[in-house]
């Protein structure tokens, strides 16, 4: 029986819908890899972006609105804002190639999955996904082929998905450098993303905005402040949508953080050195455990047959 890797030696038409920093990085990563023979097609509303991707020979065909690309695409990777995703699926239902694999890179799932599945054609296979990597800057000019090297990817398979298509998508993700691909439920995805991603952005924005304008803060910045506030440079339109689509889970994470914040504030107010030390020891233990778990998972992946 022909193996999946052997079948994918034949050209695979992959359409990238949205060539911003994420979609562009997928395109550049796919062009740079040598595991799968691909023909890359791009759709983006910005004509200059399409032309640049063509000039760089990242894509072989580009359109500002679909005319013929979706009709020939075996795989469609959609990198659009949440508000735009469902509308794109709805308005392009008739254009998708029969049997096509469709996936997205949106950072929240929940209600989006329900909306997409309610309108999805039965003869295409939509596999919901989320790359755990990105950049603070926006646009194709900041896209990089190696941005996904060593990153995690989350997939949310649904009962309707075909295992062969999941395998094919995972091979594509592996080819562009994703370190670990994890299957999760949409609910658990949104819960964990609220904590590991969205809450971090909340903290970075609040910290950055709590500064006073009359201080020469730049002269006092060290690694701690620099690393904590890196993601405060944020795409306002995208992240406002992400926060509100996932507001229940995000508010739960914020409440848990507030509990710890208040406990530390109380210890400082009462000069309780013992409580502070215990908090520091607990956070050190948890961080060390996280590092060890991550290391073990990396080793397991590298030695896997």
Helices and strands as residue ranges (DSSP letters): H 4-7, E 12-17, H 21-32, E 38-43, H 47-55, E 61-63, H 69-72, E 75-78, H 82-91, E 101-104, H 110-119, E 125-132, G 140-142, E 152-156, H 163-175, E 180-183, H 186-193, I 194-198, H 199-209, G 217-220, H 223-229, G 230-232, H 236-245, H 247-269, H 273-303
